[in-house]
Amino acid sequence: MSILWTIIIGFVAGVIAKFLMPGDNEPSGFILTTILGIVGAFVATFLGQALGWYGAGQGAGLIGAVVGAIVVLLVYGMVAGRRRAI
């Protein structure tokens, strides 16, 4: 159940992160934005568990997932920007 909850939170976090961080190098599609949000939620969960913020069975909350999604969007923007410049 925790994986399903992380996916749902990541979906919402991806949409929120896109509204907080619009830009030219960001993904413009709704599906790609939500997928990156889900990846951000998993990254936030993994890092939170590694740093001891969350227990073994706990996932990232909405704020942590939004922060993770913003980080993933930043990385995606830098990689997409480099590909366009080449």
PyMOL Python script that loads the backbone (N, CA, C, O; Angstrom):
from pymol import cmd

cmd.read_pdbstr("""\
ATOM      1  N   MET A   1       0.813  -1.191   0.000  1.00  0.00           N
ATOM      2  CA  MET A   1       0.000   0.000   0.000  1.00  0.00           C
ATOM      3  C   MET A   1       0.860   1.261   0.000  1.00  0.00           C
ATOM      4  O   MET A   1       0.429   2.294  -0.513  1.00  0.00           O
ATOM      5  N   SER A   2       2.063   1.200   0.561  1.00  0.00           N
ATOM      6  CA  SER A   2       2.892   2.403   0.634  1.00  0.00           C
ATOM      7  C   SER A   2       3.395   2.823  -0.746  1.00  0.00           C
ATOM      8  O   SER A   2       3.582   4.016  -0.989  1.00  0.00           O
ATOM      9  N   ILE A   3       3.618   1.876  -1.649  1.00  0.00           N
ATOM     10  CA  ILE A   3       4.059   2.234  -3.002  1.00  0.00           C
ATOM     11  C   ILE A   3       2.924   2.950  -3.744  1.00  0.00           C
ATOM     12  O   ILE A   3       3.156   3.935  -4.444  1.00  0.00           O
ATOM     13  N   LEU A   4       1.722   2.454  -3.586  1.00  0.00           N
ATOM     14  CA  LEU A   4       0.574   3.095  -4.221  1.00  0.00           C
ATOM     15  C   LEU A   4       0.372   4.502  -3.663  1.00  0.00           C
ATOM     16  O   LEU A   4       0.073   5.429  -4.416  1.00  0.00           O
ATOM     17  N   TRP A   5       0.531   4.666  -2.362  1.00  0.00           N
ATOM     18  CA  TRP A   5       0.398   5.986  -1.745  1.00  0.00           C
ATOM     19  C   TRP A   5       1.486   6.930  -2.242  1.00  0.00           C
ATOM     20  O   TRP A   5       1.215   8.107  -2.483  1.00  0.00           O
ATOM     21  N   THR A   6       2.718   6.433  -2.401  1.00  0.00           N
ATOM     22  CA  THR A   6       3.813   7.251  -2.922  1.00  0.00           C
ATOM     23  C   THR A   6       3.521   7.700  -4.350  1.00  0.00           C
ATOM     24  O   THR A   6       3.833   8.833  -4.714  1.00  0.00           O
ATOM     25  N   ILE A   7       2.933   6.840  -5.151  1.00  0.00           N
ATOM     26  CA  ILE A   7       2.580   7.198  -6.531  1.00  0.00           C
ATOM     27  C   ILE A   7       1.508   8.281  -6.541  1.00  0.00           C
ATOM     28  O   ILE A   7       1.587   9.226  -7.326  1.00  0.00           O
ATOM     29  N   ILE A   8       0.512   8.150  -5.678  1.00  0.00           N
ATOM     30  CA  ILE A   8      -0.553   9.158  -5.628  1.00  0.00           C
ATOM     31  C   ILE A   8       0.002  10.500  -5.160  1.00  0.00           C
ATOM     32  O   ILE A   8      -0.296  11.536  -5.755  1.00  0.00           O
ATOM     33  N   ILE A   9       0.801  10.488  -4.107  1.00  0.00           N
ATOM     34  CA  ILE A   9       1.417  11.721  -3.606  1.00  0.00           C
ATOM     35  C   ILE A   9       2.341  12.307  -4.672  1.00  0.00           C
ATOM     36  O   ILE A   9       2.367  13.523  -4.861  1.00  0.00           O
ATOM     37  N   GLY A  10       3.094  11.462  -5.368  1.00  0.00           N
ATOM     38  CA  GLY A  10       3.984  11.937  -6.425  1.00  0.00           C
ATOM     39  C   GLY A  10       3.239  12.576  -7.575  1.00  0.00           C
ATOM     40  O   GLY A  10       3.715  13.548  -8.163  1.00  0.00           O
ATOM     41  N   PHE A  11       2.078  12.041  -7.902  1.00  0.00           N
ATOM     42  CA  PHE A  11       1.246  12.619  -8.953  1.00  0.00           C
ATOM     43  C   PHE A  11       0.854  14.049  -8.586  1.00  0.00           C
ATOM     44  O   PHE A  11       0.991  14.967  -9.395  1.00  0.00           O
ATOM     45  N   VAL A  12       0.371  14.224  -7.380  1.00  0.00           N
ATOM     46  CA  VAL A  12      -0.028  15.555  -6.908  1.00  0.00           C
ATOM     47  C   VAL A  12       1.198  16.465  -6.797  1.00  0.00           C
ATOM     48  O   VAL A  12       1.141  17.640  -7.158  1.00  0.00           O
ATOM     49  N   ALA A  13       2.306  15.913  -6.295  1.00  0.00           N
ATOM     50  CA  ALA A  13       3.526  16.709  -6.129  1.00  0.00           C
ATOM     51  C   ALA A  13       4.077  17.171  -7.474  1.00  0.00           C
ATOM     52  O   ALA A  13       4.596  18.283  -7.570  1.00  0.00           O
ATOM     53  N   GLY A  14       3.977  16.351  -8.507  1.00  0.00           N
ATOM     54  CA  GLY A  14       4.429  16.751  -9.836  1.00  0.00           C
ATOM     55  C   GLY A  14       3.652  17.921 -10.383  1.00  0.00           C
ATOM     56  O   GLY A  14       4.224  18.823 -10.994  1.00  0.00           O
ATOM     57  N   VAL A  15       2.358  17.910 -10.168  1.00  0.00           N
ATOM     58  CA  VAL A  15       1.521  19.017 -10.633  1.00  0.00           C
ATOM     59  C   VAL A  15       1.847  20.292  -9.853  1.00  0.00           C
ATOM     60  O   VAL A  15       1.960  21.368 -10.440  1.00  0.00           O
ATOM     61  N   ILE A  16       1.997  20.172  -8.536  1.00  0.00           N
ATOM     62  CA  ILE A  16       2.334  21.342  -7.714  1.00  0.00           C
ATOM     63  C   ILE A  16       3.713  21.879  -8.093  1.00  0.00           C
ATOM     64  O   ILE A  16       3.896  23.090  -8.213  1.00  0.00           O
ATOM     65  N   ALA A  17       4.676  20.987  -8.282  1.00  0.00           N
ATOM     66  CA  ALA A  17       6.035  21.419  -8.637  1.00  0.00           C
ATOM     67  C   ALA A  17       6.057  22.132  -9.982  1.00  0.00           C
ATOM     68  O   ALA A  17       6.815  23.086 -10.164  1.00  0.00           O
ATOM     69  N   LYS A  18       5.244  21.687 -10.915  1.00  0.00           N
ATOM     70  CA  LYS A  18       5.182  22.345 -12.220  1.00  0.00           C
ATOM     71  C   LYS A  18       4.622  23.753 -12.093  1.00  0.00           C
ATOM     72  O   LYS A  18       5.090  24.667 -12.772  1.00  0.00           O
ATOM     73  N   PHE A  19       3.624  23.942 -11.230  1.00  0.00           N
ATOM     74  CA  PHE A  19       3.081  25.283 -11.012  1.00  0.00           C
ATOM     75  C   PHE A  19       4.069  26.184 -10.279  1.00  0.00           C
ATOM     76  O   PHE A  19       4.106  27.390 -10.522  1.00  0.00           O
ATOM     77  N   LEU A  20       4.868  25.608  -9.383  1.00  0.00           N
ATOM     78  CA  LEU A  20       5.851  26.399  -8.641  1.00  0.00           C
ATOM     79  C   LEU A  20       7.077  26.731  -9.471  1.00  0.00           C
ATOM     80  O   LEU A  20       7.755  27.723  -9.206  1.00  0.00           O
ATOM     81  N   MET A  21       7.370  25.911 -10.475  1.00  0.00           N
ATOM     82  CA  MET A  21       8.606  26.067 -11.226  1.00  0.00           C
ATOM     83  C   MET A  21       8.363  25.982 -12.733  1.00  0.00           C
ATOM     84  O   MET A  21       8.844  25.041 -13.364  1.00  0.00           O
ATOM     85  N   PRO A  22       7.647  26.913 -13.323  1.00  0.00           N
ATOM     86  CA  PRO A  22       7.465  26.873 -14.777  1.00  0.00           C
ATOM     87  C   PRO A  22       8.738  27.340 -15.476  1.00  0.00           C
ATOM     88  O   PRO A  22       9.540  28.066 -14.889  1.00  0.00           O
ATOM     89  N   GLY A  23       8.921  26.929 -16.712  1.00  0.00           N
ATOM     90  CA  GLY A  23      10.096  27.363 -17.453  1.00  0.00           C
ATOM     91  C   GLY A  23      10.136  26.754 -18.831  1.00  0.00           C
ATOM     92  O   GLY A  23       9.332  25.885 -19.168  1.00  0.00           O
ATOM     93  N   ASP A  24      11.096  27.224 -19.639  1.00  0.00           N
ATOM     94  CA  ASP A  24      11.224  26.741 -21.012  1.00  0.00           C
ATOM     95  C   ASP A  24      11.826  25.346 -21.074  1.00  0.00           C
ATOM     96  O   ASP A  24      11.445  24.553 -21.935  1.00  0.00           O
ATOM     97  N   ASN A  25      12.754  25.031 -20.183  1.00  0.00           N
ATOM     98  CA  ASN A  25      13.427  23.730 -20.224  1.00  0.00           C
ATOM     99  C   ASN A  25      12.669  22.651 -19.482  1.00  0.00           C
ATOM    100  O   ASN A  25      13.119  21.507 -19.424  1.00  0.00           O
ATOM    101  N   GLU A  26      11.540  22.990 -18.922  1.00  0.00           N
ATOM    102  CA  GLU A  26      10.767  22.023 -18.160  1.00  0.00           C
ATOM    103  C   GLU A  26       9.876  21.223 -19.104  1.00  0.00           C
ATOM    104  O   GLU A  26       9.528  21.692 -20.188  1.00  0.00           O
ATOM    105  N   PRO A  27       9.510  20.015 -18.687  1.00  0.00           N
ATOM    106  CA  PRO A  27       8.629  19.221 -19.543  1.00  0.00           C
ATOM    107  C   PRO A  27       7.264  19.877 -19.669  1.00  0.00           C
ATOM    108  O   PRO A  27       6.694  20.346 -18.684  1.00  0.00           O
ATOM    109  N   SER A  28       6.750  19.904 -20.885  1.00  0.00           N
ATOM    110  CA  SER A  28       5.493  20.601 -21.108  1.00  0.00           C
ATOM    111  C   SER A  28       4.293  19.664 -21.054  1.00  0.00           C
ATOM    112  O   SER A  28       3.163  20.127 -20.895  1.00  0.00           O
ATOM    113  N   GLY A  29       4.506  18.382 -21.179  1.00  0.00           N
ATOM    114  CA  GLY A  29       3.402  17.442 -21.163  1.00  0.00           C
ATOM    115  C   GLY A  29       2.959  17.091 -19.758  1.00  0.00           C
ATOM    116  O   GLY A  29       3.773  17.005 -18.838  1.00  0.00           O
ATOM    117  N   PHE A  30       1.667  16.891 -19.603  1.00  0.00           N
ATOM    118  CA  PHE A  30       1.094  16.563 -18.301  1.00  0.00           C
ATOM    119  C   PHE A  30       1.598  15.205 -17.813  1.00  0.00           C
ATOM    120  O   PHE A  30       1.904  15.037 -16.632  1.00  0.00           O
ATOM    121  N   ILE A  31       1.682  14.243 -18.724  1.00  0.00           N
ATOM    122  CA  ILE A  31       2.111  12.894 -18.354  1.00  0.00           C
ATOM    123  C   ILE A  31       3.559  12.909 -17.884  1.00  0.00           C
ATOM    124  O   ILE A  31       3.873  12.321 -16.850  1.00  0.00           O
ATOM    125  N   LEU A  32       4.447  13.571 -18.624  1.00  0.00           N
ATOM    126  CA  LEU A  32       5.859  13.614 -18.245  1.00  0.00           C
ATOM    127  C   LEU A  32       6.050  14.361 -16.927  1.00  0.00           C
ATOM    128  O   LEU A  32       6.885  13.970 -16.112  1.00  0.00           O
ATOM    129  N   THR A  33       5.297  15.416 -16.714  1.00  0.00           N
ATOM    130  CA  THR A  33       5.386  16.163 -15.464  1.00  0.00           C
ATOM    131  C   THR A  33       4.972  15.303 -14.282  1.00  0.00           C
ATOM    132  O   THR A  33       5.631  15.321 -13.243  1.00  0.00           O
ATOM    133  N   THR A  34       3.897  14.555 -14.427  1.00  0.00           N
ATOM    134  CA  THR A  34       3.452  13.714 -13.324  1.00  0.00           C
ATOM    135  C   THR A  34       4.394  12.539 -13.103  1.00  0.00           C
ATOM    136  O   THR A  34       4.595  12.120 -11.963  1.00  0.00           O
ATOM    137  N   ILE A  35       4.972  12.003 -14.167  1.00  0.00           N
ATOM    138  CA  ILE A  35       5.953  10.921 -14.007  1.00  0.00           C
ATOM    139  C   ILE A  35       7.174  11.437 -13.252  1.00  0.00           C
ATOM    140  O   ILE A  35       7.689  10.754 -12.367  1.00  0.00           O
ATOM    141  N   LEU A  36       7.636  12.628 -13.594  1.00  0.00           N
ATOM    142  CA  LEU A  36       8.761  13.208 -12.866  1.00  0.00           C
ATOM    143  C   LEU A  36       8.381  13.504 -11.416  1.00  0.00           C
ATOM    144  O   LEU A  36       9.231  13.415 -10.530  1.00  0.00           O
ATOM    145  N   GLY A  37       7.137  13.849 -11.160  1.00  0.00           N
ATOM    146  CA  GLY A  37       6.670  14.036  -9.792  1.00  0.00           C
ATOM    147  C   GLY A  37       6.677  12.740  -9.002  1.00  0.00           C
ATOM    148  O   GLY A  37       7.048  12.722  -7.828  1.00  0.00           O
ATOM    149  N   ILE A  38       6.268  11.658  -9.645  1.00  0.00           N
ATOM    150  CA  ILE A  38       6.295  10.347  -8.998  1.00  0.00           C
ATOM    151  C   ILE A  38       7.731   9.936  -8.702  1.00  0.00           C
ATOM    152  O   ILE A  38       8.025   9.414  -7.627  1.00  0.00           O
ATOM    153  N   VAL A  39       8.628  10.175  -9.664  1.00  0.00           N
ATOM    154  CA  VAL A  39      10.053   9.881  -9.438  1.00  0.00           C
ATOM    155  C   VAL A  39      10.581  10.735  -8.285  1.00  0.00           C
ATOM    156  O   VAL A  39      11.354  10.253  -7.458  1.00  0.00           O
ATOM    157  N   GLY A  40      10.166  11.995  -8.231  1.00  0.00           N
ATOM    158  CA  GLY A  40      10.573  12.874  -7.135  1.00  0.00           C
ATOM    159  C   GLY A  40      10.083  12.379  -5.788  1.00  0.00           C
ATOM    160  O   GLY A  40      10.800  12.484  -4.793  1.00  0.00           O
ATOM    161  N   ALA A  41       8.877  11.841  -5.740  1.00  0.00           N
ATOM    162  CA  ALA A  41       8.356  11.290  -4.483  1.00  0.00           C
ATOM    163  C   ALA A  41       9.166  10.070  -4.049  1.00  0.00           C
ATOM    164  O   ALA A  41       9.449   9.902  -2.863  1.00  0.00           O
ATOM    165  N   PHE A  42       9.541   9.221  -5.008  1.00  0.00           N
ATOM    166  CA  PHE A  42      10.368   8.069  -4.662  1.00  0.00           C
ATOM    167  C   PHE A  42      11.762   8.508  -4.218  1.00  0.00           C
ATOM    168  O   PHE A  42      12.335   7.922  -3.300  1.00  0.00           O
ATOM    169  N   VAL A  43      12.304   9.532  -4.864  1.00  0.00           N
ATOM    170  CA  VAL A  43      13.622  10.057  -4.462  1.00  0.00           C
ATOM    171  C   VAL A  43      13.541  10.633  -3.053  1.00  0.00           C
ATOM    172  O   VAL A  43      14.426  10.390  -2.231  1.00  0.00           O
ATOM    173  N   ALA A  44      12.486  11.394  -2.768  1.00  0.00           N
ATOM    174  CA  ALA A  44      12.321  11.980  -1.434  1.00  0.00           C
ATOM    175  C   ALA A  44      12.148  10.891  -0.379  1.00  0.00           C
ATOM    176  O   ALA A  44      12.678  11.009   0.725  1.00  0.00           O
ATOM    177  N   THR A  45      11.414   9.839  -0.710  1.00  0.00           N
ATOM    178  CA  THR A  45      11.237   8.732   0.225  1.00  0.00           C
ATOM    179  C   THR A  45      12.563   8.036   0.486  1.00  0.00           C
ATOM    180  O   THR A  45      12.904   7.759   1.636  1.00  0.00           O
ATOM    181  N   PHE A  46      13.312   7.753  -0.569  1.00  0.00           N
ATOM    182  CA  PHE A  46      14.603   7.072  -0.418  1.00  0.00           C
ATOM    183  C   PHE A  46      15.580   7.914   0.398  1.00  0.00           C
ATOM    184  O   PHE A  46      16.210   7.414   1.330  1.00  0.00           O
ATOM    185  N   LEU A  47      15.704   9.197   0.044  1.00  0.00           N
ATOM    186  CA  LEU A  47      16.632  10.062   0.770  1.00  0.00           C
ATOM    187  C   LEU A  47      16.194  10.274   2.214  1.00  0.00           C
ATOM    188  O   LEU A  47      17.031  10.312   3.116  1.00  0.00           O
ATOM    189  N   GLY A  48      14.892  10.413   2.441  1.00  0.00           N
ATOM    190  CA  GLY A  48      14.388  10.575   3.804  1.00  0.00           C
ATOM    191  C   GLY A  48      14.663   9.354   4.667  1.00  0.00           C
ATOM    192  O   GLY A  48      14.994   9.487   5.845  1.00  0.00           O
ATOM    193  N   GLN A  49      14.527   8.162   4.088  1.00  0.00           N
ATOM    194  CA  GLN A  49      14.833   6.946   4.831  1.00  0.00           C
ATOM    195  C   GLN A  49      16.331   6.805   5.048  1.00  0.00           C
ATOM    196  O   GLN A  49      16.759   6.339   6.104  1.00  0.00           O
ATOM    197  N   ALA A  50      17.133   7.198   4.068  1.00  0.00           N
ATOM    198  CA  ALA A  50      18.584   7.099   4.204  1.00  0.00           C
ATOM    199  C   ALA A  50      19.115   8.072   5.256  1.00  0.00           C
ATOM    200  O   ALA A  50      20.074   7.759   5.962  1.00  0.00           O
ATOM    201  N   LEU A  51      18.497   9.247   5.364  1.00  0.00           N
ATOM    202  CA  LEU A  51      18.934  10.236   6.338  1.00  0.00           C
ATOM    203  C   LEU A  51      18.303  10.044   7.716  1.00  0.00           C
ATOM    204  O   LEU A  51      18.663  10.739   8.667  1.00  0.00           O
ATOM    205  N   GLY A  52      17.373   9.115   7.826  1.00  0.00           N
ATOM    206  CA  GLY A  52      16.746   8.826   9.103  1.00  0.00           C
ATOM    207  C   GLY A  52      15.530   9.682   9.417  1.00  0.00           C
ATOM    208  O   GLY A  52      15.042   9.662  10.547  1.00  0.00           O
ATOM    209  N   TRP A  53      15.030  10.434   8.443  1.00  0.00           N
ATOM    210  CA  TRP A  53      13.852  11.264   8.666  1.00  0.00           C
ATOM    211  C   TRP A  53      12.579  10.422   8.695  1.00  0.00           C
ATOM    212  O   TRP A  53      11.628  10.750   9.404  1.00  0.00           O
ATOM    213  N   TYR A  54      12.565   9.335   7.919  1.00  0.00           N
ATOM    214  CA  TYR A  54      11.414   8.454   7.844  1.00  0.00           C
ATOM    215  C   TYR A  54      11.845   7.062   8.287  1.00  0.00           C
ATOM    216  O   TYR A  54      13.008   6.684   8.151  1.00  0.00           O
ATOM    217  N   GLY A  55      10.886   6.306   8.819  1.00  0.00           N
ATOM    218  CA  GLY A  55      11.146   4.929   9.187  1.00  0.00           C
ATOM    219  C   GLY A  55      11.175   4.033   7.960  1.00  0.00           C
ATOM    220  O   GLY A  55      10.997   4.493   6.832  1.00  0.00           O
ATOM    221  N   ALA A  56      11.402   2.752   8.197  1.00  0.00           N
ATOM    222  CA  ALA A  56      11.548   1.806   7.085  1.00  0.00           C
ATOM    223  C   ALA A  56      10.270   1.674   6.257  1.00  0.00           C
ATOM    224  O   ALA A  56      10.352   1.482   5.044  1.00  0.00           O
ATOM    225  N   GLY A  57       9.117   1.771   6.865  1.00  0.00           N
ATOM    226  CA  GLY A  57       7.872   1.613   6.125  1.00  0.00           C
ATOM    227  C   GLY A  57       7.200   2.919   5.761  1.00  0.00           C
ATOM    228  O   GLY A  57       6.132   2.914   5.149  1.00  0.00           O
ATOM    229  N   GLN A  58       7.803   4.037   6.123  1.00  0.00           N
ATOM    230  CA  GLN A  58       7.179   5.327   5.873  1.00  0.00           C
ATOM    231  C   GLN A  58       7.620   5.912   4.540  1.00  0.00           C
ATOM    232  O   GLN A  58       8.732   5.666   4.073  1.00  0.00           O
ATOM    233  N   GLY A  59       6.739   6.681   3.945  1.00  0.00           N
ATOM    234  CA  GLY A  59       7.059   7.376   2.706  1.00  0.00           C
ATOM    235  C   GLY A  59       7.118   8.870   2.949  1.00  0.00           C
ATOM    236  O   GLY A  59       6.775   9.356   4.026  1.00  0.00           O
ATOM    237  N   ALA A  60       7.552   9.577   1.943  1.00  0.00           N
ATOM    238  CA  ALA A  60       7.635  11.031   2.040  1.00  0.00           C
ATOM    239  C   ALA A  60       6.227  11.619   2.049  1.00  0.00           C
ATOM    240  O   ALA A  60       5.320  11.104   1.395  1.00  0.00           O
ATOM    241  N   GLY A  61       6.066  12.673   2.781  1.00  0.00           N
ATOM    242  CA  GLY A  61       4.792  13.386   2.793  1.00  0.00           C
ATOM    243  C   GLY A  61       4.693  14.282   1.573  1.00  0.00           C
ATOM    244  O   GLY A  61       5.554  14.255   0.694  1.00  0.00           O
ATOM    245  N   LEU A  62       3.655  15.059   1.532  1.00  0.00           N
ATOM    246  CA  LEU A  62       3.413  15.912   0.373  1.00  0.00           C
ATOM    247  C   LEU A  62       4.511  16.962   0.207  1.00  0.00           C
ATOM    248  O   LEU A  62       4.962  17.207  -0.911  1.00  0.00           O
ATOM    249  N   ILE A  63       4.942  17.580   1.296  1.00  0.00           N
ATOM    250  CA  ILE A  63       5.972  18.611   1.193  1.00  0.00           C
ATOM    251  C   ILE A  63       7.295  18.005   0.734  1.00  0.00           C
ATOM    252  O   ILE A  63       7.966  18.565  -0.134  1.00  0.00           O
ATOM    253  N   GLY A  64       7.669  16.879   1.305  1.00  0.00           N
ATOM    254  CA  GLY A  64       8.897  16.207   0.878  1.00  0.00           C
ATOM    255  C   GLY A  64       8.832  15.764  -0.568  1.00  0.00           C
ATOM    256  O   GLY A  64       9.823  15.853  -1.294  1.00  0.00           O
ATOM    257  N   ALA A  65       7.671  15.286  -0.994  1.00  0.00           N
ATOM    258  CA  ALA A  65       7.509  14.859  -2.379  1.00  0.00           C
ATOM    259  C   ALA A  65       7.576  16.041  -3.336  1.00  0.00           C
ATOM    260  O   ALA A  65       8.127  15.918  -4.430  1.00  0.00           O
ATOM    261  N   VAL A  66       7.024  17.183  -2.939  1.00  0.00           N
ATOM    262  CA  VAL A  66       7.101  18.376  -3.786  1.00  0.00           C
ATOM    263  C   VAL A  66       8.552  18.829  -3.913  1.00  0.00           C
ATOM    264  O   VAL A  66       8.999  19.184  -5.004  1.00  0.00           O
ATOM    265  N   VAL A  67       9.285  18.817  -2.808  1.00  0.00           N
ATOM    266  CA  VAL A  67      10.702  19.182  -2.866  1.00  0.00           C
ATOM    267  C   VAL A  67      11.470  18.206  -3.751  1.00  0.00           C
ATOM    268  O   VAL A  67      12.303  18.625  -4.554  1.00  0.00           O
ATOM    269  N   GLY A  68      11.199  16.911  -3.613  1.00  0.00           N
ATOM    270  CA  GLY A  68      11.841  15.916  -4.479  1.00  0.00           C
ATOM    271  C   GLY A  68      11.486  16.108  -5.940  1.00  0.00           C
ATOM    272  O   GLY A  68      12.339  15.950  -6.813  1.00  0.00           O
ATOM    273  N   ALA A  69      10.224  16.450  -6.216  1.00  0.00           N
ATOM    274  CA  ALA A  69       9.804  16.686  -7.592  1.00  0.00           C
ATOM    275  C   ALA A  69      10.471  17.923  -8.175  1.00  0.00           C
ATOM    276  O   ALA A  69      10.830  17.937  -9.352  1.00  0.00           O
ATOM    277  N   ILE A  70      10.641  18.965  -7.361  1.00  0.00           N
ATOM    278  CA  ILE A  70      11.328  20.168  -7.836  1.00  0.00           C
ATOM    279  C   ILE A  70      12.775  19.856  -8.159  1.00  0.00           C
ATOM    280  O   ILE A  70      13.308  20.343  -9.157  1.00  0.00           O
ATOM    281  N   VAL A  71      13.420  19.045  -7.325  1.00  0.00           N
ATOM    282  CA  VAL A  71      14.811  18.655  -7.594  1.00  0.00           C
ATOM    283  C   VAL A  71      14.899  17.863  -8.887  1.00  0.00           C
ATOM    284  O   VAL A  71      15.791  18.102  -9.701  1.00  0.00           O
ATOM    285  N   VAL A  72      13.982  16.923  -9.084  1.00  0.00           N
ATOM    286  CA  VAL A  72      13.987  16.129 -10.325  1.00  0.00           C
ATOM    287  C   VAL A  72      13.713  17.023 -11.528  1.00  0.00           C
ATOM    288  O   VAL A  72      14.328  16.840 -12.578  1.00  0.00           O
ATOM    289  N   LEU A  73      12.803  17.985 -11.399  1.00  0.00           N
ATOM    290  CA  LEU A  73      12.530  18.918 -12.495  1.00  0.00           C
ATOM    291  C   LEU A  73      13.740  19.793 -12.806  1.00  0.00           C
ATOM    292  O   LEU A  73      14.012  20.083 -13.971  1.00  0.00           O
ATOM    293  N   LEU A  74      14.467  20.214 -11.774  1.00  0.00           N
ATOM    294  CA  LEU A  74      15.696  20.986 -11.999  1.00  0.00           C
ATOM    295  C   LEU A  74      16.729  20.175 -12.769  1.00  0.00           C
ATOM    296  O   LEU A  74      17.340  20.671 -13.716  1.00  0.00           O
ATOM    297  N   VAL A  75      16.918  18.929 -12.358  1.00  0.00           N
ATOM    298  CA  VAL A  75      17.887  18.066 -13.046  1.00  0.00           C
ATOM    299  C   VAL A  75      17.443  17.825 -14.482  1.00  0.00           C
ATOM    300  O   VAL A  75      18.260  17.865 -15.402  1.00  0.00           O
ATOM    301  N   TYR A  76      16.144  17.573 -14.677  1.00  0.00           N
ATOM    302  CA  TYR A  76      15.629  17.363 -16.028  1.00  0.00           C
ATOM    303  C   TYR A  76      15.831  18.607 -16.888  1.00  0.00           C
ATOM    304  O   TYR A  76      16.208  18.507 -18.056  1.00  0.00           O
ATOM    305  N   GLY A  77      15.579  19.776 -16.307  1.00  0.00           N
ATOM    306  CA  GLY A  77      15.780  21.030 -17.049  1.00  0.00           C
ATOM    307  C   GLY A  77      17.222  21.245 -17.462  1.00  0.00           C
ATOM    308  O   GLY A  77      17.486  21.729 -18.563  1.00  0.00           O
ATOM    309  N   MET A  78      18.171  20.888 -16.585  1.00  0.00           N
ATOM    310  CA  MET A  78      19.585  21.035 -16.928  1.00  0.00           C
ATOM    311  C   MET A  78      19.987  20.051 -18.012  1.00  0.00           C
ATOM    312  O   MET A  78      20.740  20.410 -18.918  1.00  0.00           O
ATOM    313  N   VAL A  79      19.505  18.823 -17.940  1.00  0.00           N
ATOM    314  CA  VAL A  79      19.848  17.830 -18.965  1.00  0.00           C
ATOM    315  C   VAL A  79      19.196  18.189 -20.278  1.00  0.00           C
ATOM    316  O   VAL A  79      19.835  18.083 -21.325  1.00  0.00           O
ATOM    317  N   ALA A  80      17.943  18.612 -20.259  1.00  0.00           N
ATOM    318  CA  ALA A  80      17.245  18.980 -21.505  1.00  0.00           C
ATOM    319  C   ALA A  80      17.865  20.231 -22.104  1.00  0.00           C
ATOM    320  O   ALA A  80      17.929  20.357 -23.326  1.00  0.00           O
ATOM    321  N   GLY A  81      18.323  21.157 -21.272  1.00  0.00           N
ATOM    322  CA  GLY A  81      18.974  22.366 -21.772  1.00  0.00           C
ATOM    323  C   GLY A  81      20.293  22.069 -22.460  1.00  0.00           C
ATOM    324  O   GLY A  81      20.631  22.707 -23.456  1.00  0.00           O
ATOM    325  N   ARG A  82      21.036  21.115 -21.944  1.00  0.00           N
ATOM    326  CA  ARG A  82      22.311  20.729 -22.565  1.00  0.00           C
ATOM    327  C   ARG A  82      22.092  20.036 -23.893  1.00  0.00           C
ATOM    328  O   ARG A  82      22.868  20.226 -24.829  1.00  0.00           O
ATOM    329  N   ARG A  83      21.049  19.237 -23.984  1.00  0.00           N
ATOM    330  CA  ARG A  83      20.772  18.534 -25.242  1.00  0.00           C
ATOM    331  C   ARG A  83      20.387  19.517 -26.340  1.00  0.00           C
ATOM    332  O   ARG A  83      20.743  19.324 -27.502  1.00  0.00           O
ATOM    333  N   ARG A  84      19.666  20.561 -25.978  1.00  0.00           N
ATOM    334  CA  ARG A  84      19.260  21.551 -26.983  1.00  0.00           C
ATOM    335  C   ARG A  84      20.430  22.409 -27.419  1.00  0.00           C
ATOM    336  O   ARG A  84      20.457  22.883 -28.554  1.00  0.00           O
ATOM    337  N   ALA A  85      21.407  22.621 -26.530  1.00  0.00           N
ATOM    338  CA  ALA A  85      22.547  23.464 -26.853  1.00  0.00           C
ATOM    339  C   ALA A  85      23.557  22.751 -27.751  1.00  0.00           C
ATOM    340  O   ALA A  85      24.346  23.395 -28.443  1.00  0.00           O
ATOM    341  N   ILE A  86      23.526  21.436 -27.735  1.00  0.00           N
ATOM    342  CA  ILE A  86      24.519  20.674 -28.533  1.00  0.00           C
ATOM    343  C   ILE A  86      24.154  20.641 -29.968  1.00  0.00           C
ATOM    344  O   ILE A  86      24.871  20.048 -30.774  1.00  0.00           O
TER     345      ILE A  86
END
""", "prot")
cmd.dss("prot")
cmd.show_as("cartoon", "prot")
cmd.util.cbc("prot")
cmd.orient("prot")
